[in-house]
Amino acid sequence: MTTILSTTDAALLNILQSSIPLVERPFAEIGKAVGLSEAEVLQKITEFKSGANRIIRQISAIFDSAALGYISSLVAAKVEPDHLEAAAAVISAHPGVSHNYQRDHAYNLWYTLTVAPDSRLGLEKTIEHLHRTSGAIVTRIMPALRMYKIGVKFDLGAETVPATESAPGYVAADAFHPSGMDKAKVRVLQKDLPVEARPFDAAADEIGVAVSDLLACAQVYLDRRIMRRFSAVLHHRQAGFSSNAMGAWIVAPGACDAFGARASQFSAVSHCYRRPTFPDWPYSIFTMVHGRSAEECNAVLADISAQTGVTDYTALYSSREFKKVRVRYFTHETEAWEQAVMGE
């Protein structure tokens, strides 16, 4: 069910999903931008995060996996339809699987997997294990060969703060070799931010640093693109965006960069990647499009086609969400999973 938003609520949510100020009292700062007191902002966020129709999933740091040394990939699997739920449950049990969706295609199960740099199995062997134990017929590993844009921000209609990027939005992070303290800071910054006046205090206390130190370090991560942003992630259906289409495009190798740059300029496109092709999957560019209806998504894809001249494409719609969470970095969850599957 879509949540009905007032103009003020839409403006507030646009700010929350764009950027949370890295200051000791961030909700007071946000309140100034939308004409609310700190207490009113806290009350509204509490409401947005509660109930059956809650619109905010989480407020936390969003890190660049590769910058932290992690390896990730999109994975597509063909699964017998009557075995789909069981297969999805096996795959979702891996702590490094952050997204797991059913899509309307012969490749009907799509998931993203992220593994730590010290993973004993590594990416490919983990996927081999998931392929075998899930009972998939075919599994394809589709890592990003080139990123053109990444960042989900829904334009909720308020004019106070734009919620979508107007230009292509991916720049690689600076080289980073996290220390033990860096890892501790990442662990607390990736947690859901408490809805209270001084939300960073508990995180700083947990790792024994001053709040000012934690926030200064978070700003450095942001400036170096190790952290993509600190913001809210919304439940897209409650926000009114009930459809998402994975546009898959057949683009000649020499034209991929030009196509990626042009497609990324569409605000409805949240992700744009180049990925490998296979004999039964000739699509080299992926564009994730979010809309209020399938018709709206189809119109965006048709516009991309018209403006790029690329006419060979298909749209894969998600019909079921099995899992959607944030990747958790520098924890022992994957280590425990690997020990279990390796019989240790």
C-alpha positions as CSV (number, residue, x, y, z in Angstrom):
1,M,0.0,0.0,0.0
2,T,1.3,3.4,-0.9
3,T,1.7,5.9,1.9
4,I,0.0,9.3,1.3
5,L,2.6,12.0,1.9
6,S,2.1,15.7,2.7
7,T,4.4,18.2,1.0
8,T,6.5,18.5,4.2
9,D,6.7,14.7,4.6
10,A,7.9,14.4,1.0
11,A,10.5,17.1,1.4
12,L,11.7,15.4,4.6
13,L,12.0,12.0,3.0
14,N,13.8,13.5,0.0
15,I,16.4,14.9,2.4
16,L,16.7,11.7,4.4
17,Q,17.4,9.6,1.4
18,S,19.8,12.1,-0.1
19,S,22.1,12.8,2.8
20,I,22.1,12.8,6.6
21,P,24.3,15.6,8.0
22,L,27.4,14.2,9.7
23,V,26.9,16.4,12.8
24,E,26.1,15.6,16.4
25,R,22.4,16.7,16.1
26,P,21.6,15.9,12.4
27,F,17.8,15.9,12.8
28,A,17.9,19.4,14.1
29,E,19.8,20.5,11.0
30,I,17.3,18.6,8.8
31,G,14.4,20.3,10.6
32,K,15.7,23.7,9.7
33,A,15.6,22.8,6.0
34,V,11.9,21.7,6.1
35,G,10.6,24.1,8.7
36,L,10.2,21.6,11.5
37,S,11.6,21.4,15.0
38,E,14.0,18.6,16.0
39,A,11.3,16.9,18.0
40,E,8.9,17.0,15.0
41,V,11.5,15.5,12.8
42,L,12.2,12.7,15.3
43,Q,8.4,12.0,15.6
44,K,7.9,11.8,11.8
45,I,10.9,9.5,11.3
46,T,9.6,7.2,14.1
47,E,6.3,7.1,12.3
48,F,8.0,6.4,8.9
49,K,9.9,3.5,10.4
50,S,6.9,1.8,12.1
51,G,3.7,0.0,11.2
52,A,2.8,-2.3,8.4
53,N,3.3,0.5,5.8
54,R,6.6,1.8,7.1
55,I,8.4,3.7,4.4
56,I,11.9,3.9,5.8
57,R,13.9,0.6,5.8
58,Q,17.1,1.9,7.5
59,I,19.2,5.0,8.0
60,S,22.9,4.2,7.9
61,A,26.2,4.5,5.9
62,I,26.2,3.1,2.4
63,F,29.8,1.9,1.7
64,D,31.5,1.0,-1.5
65,S,32.1,-2.7,-1.2
66,A,35.1,-2.7,-3.5
67,A,36.8,0.1,-1.6
68,L,36.6,-2.0,1.6
69,G,38.2,-5.0,-0.3
70,Y,35.0,-7.0,-0.8
71,I,34.1,-8.7,-4.0
72,S,30.6,-8.8,-5.3
73,S,28.5,-9.9,-8.3
74,L,25.1,-10.1,-9.6
75,V,24.0,-13.7,-10.1
76,A,21.2,-15.0,-12.3
77,A,19.8,-18.5,-11.9
78,K,17.3,-20.7,-13.8
79,V,15.2,-22.6,-11.3
80,E,12.2,-24.8,-11.7
81,P,9.2,-22.7,-10.9
82,D,7.8,-25.2,-8.3
83,H,11.2,-25.2,-6.6
84,L,11.7,-21.4,-6.6
85,E,10.9,-20.7,-2.9
86,A,13.1,-23.5,-1.6
87,A,16.0,-22.3,-3.8
88,A,15.5,-18.7,-2.7
89,A,15.6,-19.7,0.9
90,V,18.9,-21.6,0.5
91,I,20.4,-18.6,-1.3
92,S,19.0,-16.0,1.1
93,A,20.6,-17.8,4.1
94,H,24.0,-16.6,3.0
95,P,24.8,-13.5,5.0
96,G,26.5,-11.9,1.9
97,V,23.3,-12.1,-0.2
98,S,21.8,-8.6,0.1
99,H,19.2,-8.7,-2.7
100,N,17.3,-11.8,-3.9
101,Y,14.4,-11.4,-6.3
102,Q,12.1,-13.4,-8.6
103,R,12.0,-11.9,-12.0
104,D,9.8,-12.7,-15.0
105,H,12.2,-14.5,-17.2
106,A,13.7,-17.9,-17.9
107,Y,16.4,-16.7,-15.5
108,N,13.9,-16.3,-12.7
109,L,16.0,-15.8,-9.6
110,W,18.4,-12.9,-9.4
111,Y,20.6,-12.2,-6.4
112,T,23.6,-10.1,-5.4
113,L,26.4,-11.7,-3.4
114,T,29.3,-10.0,-1.6
115,V,32.2,-11.8,0.0
116,A,34.9,-10.6,2.3
117,P,38.6,-10.3,1.2
118,D,39.4,-13.1,3.7
119,S,36.7,-15.5,2.5
120,R,38.0,-19.0,2.4
121,L,35.7,-20.0,-0.4
122,G,35.8,-16.8,-2.4
123,L,33.1,-15.6,-4.8
124,E,33.1,-18.3,-7.4
125,K,33.2,-21.3,-5.1
126,T,30.5,-19.7,-2.9
127,I,28.3,-19.4,-6.0
128,E,29.1,-22.9,-7.0
129,H,28.0,-24.1,-3.6
130,L,24.7,-22.0,-3.8
131,H,24.1,-23.4,-7.3
132,R,24.5,-26.9,-6.2
133,T,22.5,-26.7,-2.9
134,S,19.7,-24.5,-4.3
135,G,19.1,-27.0,-7.1
136,A,19.4,-24.3,-9.8
137,I,19.4,-25.6,-13.4
138,V,21.9,-22.9,-14.6
139,T,23.7,-20.2,-12.7
140,R,25.4,-17.2,-14.4
141,I,27.9,-15.0,-12.6
142,M,27.5,-11.4,-13.9
143,P,30.0,-9.0,-12.2
144,A,30.0,-5.4,-13.1
145,L,32.7,-4.8,-15.8
146,R,32.0,-1.1,-15.8
147,M,29.9,1.0,-13.5
148,Y,28.2,4.1,-15.0
149,K,25.8,5.0,-12.2
150,I,24.7,3.7,-8.8
151,G,22.3,5.2,-6.3
152,V,18.7,4.7,-5.5
153,K,16.9,7.9,-4.7
154,F,13.1,8.3,-5.3
155,D,11.7,11.7,-6.3
156,L,8.7,12.0,-4.0
157,G,7.5,15.2,-5.5
158,A,8.7,17.9,-3.1
159,E,10.7,20.8,-4.5
160,T,12.8,21.4,-1.4
161,V,15.6,19.0,-2.2
162,P,16.0,17.1,-5.5
163,A,16.0,13.4,-4.8
164,T,17.5,12.2,-8.1
165,E,20.9,12.7,-9.7
166,S,20.8,14.7,-12.9
167,A,24.1,13.4,-14.2
168,P,25.9,10.1,-14.3
169,G,27.0,9.2,-10.8
170,Y,29.8,6.8,-10.2
171,V,33.4,7.7,-9.4
172,A,35.7,5.0,-8.1
173,A,36.8,5.3,-4.5
174,D,40.3,6.3,-3.4
175,A,42.7,3.4,-2.5
176,F,41.9,2.4,1.1
177,H,43.6,0.0,3.5
178,P,41.4,-0.1,6.6
179,S,43.0,-0.3,10.0
180,G,41.5,-2.2,12.9
181,M,39.9,1.1,14.1
182,D,38.6,1.8,10.6
183,K,36.9,-1.6,10.6
184,A,35.4,-0.8,14.0
185,K,34.0,2.5,12.7
186,V,32.6,0.9,9.6
187,R,30.8,-1.7,11.8
188,V,29.0,0.9,13.9
189,L,28.3,3.3,11.0
190,Q,26.6,0.6,9.0
191,K,24.1,0.0,11.8
192,D,20.6,1.5,11.7
193,L,20.8,5.0,13.1
194,P,18.8,5.5,16.4
195,V,16.0,8.0,16.1
196,E,17.1,10.3,18.9
197,A,18.5,13.8,19.2
198,R,22.2,12.7,19.4
199,P,22.1,9.5,17.3
200,F,25.9,9.0,16.9
201,D,26.7,9.0,20.6
202,A,26.0,5.3,21.3
203,A,28.1,4.3,18.2
204,A,31.1,6.4,19.4
205,D,30.8,5.0,22.9
206,E,30.6,1.4,21.6
207,I,34.1,1.7,20.1
208,G,35.6,4.1,22.6
209,V,36.0,7.2,20.6
210,A,34.7,10.8,20.8
211,V,31.7,11.6,18.7
212,S,33.7,14.3,16.9
213,D,36.3,11.7,15.9
214,L,33.7,9.3,14.6
215,L,32.0,12.0,12.6
216,A,35.2,13.5,11.2
217,C,36.3,10.0,10.1
218,A,32.9,9.4,8.5
219,Q,33.3,12.7,6.5
220,V,36.7,11.5,5.3
221,Y,35.2,8.2,4.1
222,L,32.5,10.2,2.3
223,D,35.1,12.6,0.7
224,R,37.2,9.7,-0.5
225,R,34.1,7.9,-1.8
226,I,34.7,4.9,0.5
227,M,31.2,5.8,1.8
228,R,28.9,6.6,-1.0
229,R,26.5,8.4,1.3
230,F,24.9,8.3,4.8
231,S,21.2,8.2,4.2
232,A,17.9,6.5,4.5
233,V,16.8,3.6,2.3
234,L,13.1,3.5,1.5
235,H,10.6,0.7,1.0
236,H,10.0,1.7,-2.7
237,R,6.4,0.3,-2.9
238,Q,5.3,2.3,0.2
239,A,7.0,5.4,-1.4
240,G,4.7,4.9,-4.5
241,F,7.2,3.3,-6.8
242,S,5.5,-0.1,-7.2
243,S,7.4,-1.2,-10.3
244,N,11.1,-1.8,-11.0
245,A,12.3,-3.0,-14.3
246,M,15.8,-4.4,-15.1
247,G,16.3,-3.1,-18.6
248,A,18.8,-5.4,-20.4
249,W,20.3,-4.1,-23.6
250,I,22.2,-5.6,-26.5
251,V,24.9,-3.0,-27.1
252,A,27.9,-3.4,-29.4
253,P,31.2,-3.5,-27.3
254,G,32.5,-0.2,-28.8
255,A,29.3,1.6,-28.1
256,C,28.8,0.6,-24.4
257,D,30.5,3.6,-22.8
258,A,28.5,6.1,-24.9
259,F,25.2,4.2,-24.2
260,G,26.0,3.9,-20.4
261,A,26.7,7.6,-20.2
262,R,23.5,8.6,-21.9
263,A,21.3,6.1,-20.1
264,S,22.7,7.3,-16.7
265,Q,21.4,10.8,-17.3
266,F,17.8,9.5,-16.8
267,S,16.7,10.3,-13.2
268,A,14.5,7.1,-13.2
269,V,17.7,5.0,-13.8
270,S,19.2,4.2,-10.4
271,H,21.9,1.7,-11.6
272,C,23.7,1.3,-14.9
273,Y,26.3,-1.3,-15.4
274,R,28.2,-3.2,-18.1
275,R,28.2,-6.9,-17.5
276,P,29.4,-10.1,-19.3
277,T,27.3,-11.8,-21.9
278,F,26.6,-15.5,-22.5
279,P,25.3,-17.6,-25.4
280,D,21.8,-17.5,-23.9
281,W,22.2,-14.0,-22.5
282,P,23.4,-11.5,-25.1
283,Y,22.6,-8.3,-23.0
284,S,25.7,-6.3,-22.1
285,I,24.2,-3.3,-20.3
286,F,21.8,-3.2,-17.4
287,T,19.7,-0.2,-16.4
288,M,17.5,-0.4,-13.3
289,V,14.4,1.7,-13.7
290,H,12.0,2.5,-10.9
291,G,8.5,3.9,-11.6
292,R,5.0,4.2,-10.2
293,S,3.8,1.6,-12.7
294,A,5.0,-0.8,-15.4
295,E,3.8,1.6,-18.0
296,E,6.0,4.4,-16.5
297,C,9.0,2.1,-16.5
298,N,8.3,1.0,-20.1
299,A,8.1,4.6,-21.2
300,V,11.5,5.4,-19.7
301,L,13.1,2.4,-21.4
302,A,11.4,3.4,-24.7
303,D,12.8,6.9,-24.3
304,I,16.3,5.5,-23.6
305,S,16.0,3.4,-26.8
306,A,14.9,6.4,-28.8
307,Q,17.7,8.6,-27.6
308,T,20.5,6.0,-28.0
309,G,19.3,4.2,-31.1
310,V,19.6,0.8,-29.3
311,T,16.4,-1.1,-30.1
312,D,17.3,-4.6,-28.9
313,Y,16.4,-4.8,-25.2
314,T,14.1,-6.5,-22.8
315,A,12.6,-5.6,-19.4
316,L,12.7,-8.0,-16.5
317,Y,10.2,-7.1,-13.8
318,S,10.6,-8.2,-10.2
319,S,7.5,-10.2,-9.1
320,R,8.7,-11.2,-5.6
321,E,11.2,-9.9,-3.1
322,F,12.8,-12.7,-1.1
323,K,15.5,-10.6,0.6
324,K,16.6,-7.0,0.6
325,V,19.1,-5.9,3.3
326,R,22.3,-3.9,3.5
327,V,25.6,-5.8,3.2
328,R,27.3,-6.0,6.7
329,Y,31.0,-5.5,6.6
330,F,33.8,-6.8,8.9
331,T,31.5,-9.1,10.8
332,H,31.9,-12.9,11.5
333,E,28.6,-13.9,9.9
334,T,30.1,-15.2,6.6
335,E,33.0,-16.9,8.4
336,A,30.4,-18.8,10.5
337,W,28.4,-19.7,7.3
338,E,31.5,-21.0,5.6
339,Q,32.5,-23.1,8.6
340,A,29.0,-24.6,8.7
341,V,29.0,-25.5,5.0
342,M,32.6,-26.8,5.1
343,G,31.6,-29.1,8.0
344,E,33.9,-27.5,10.6
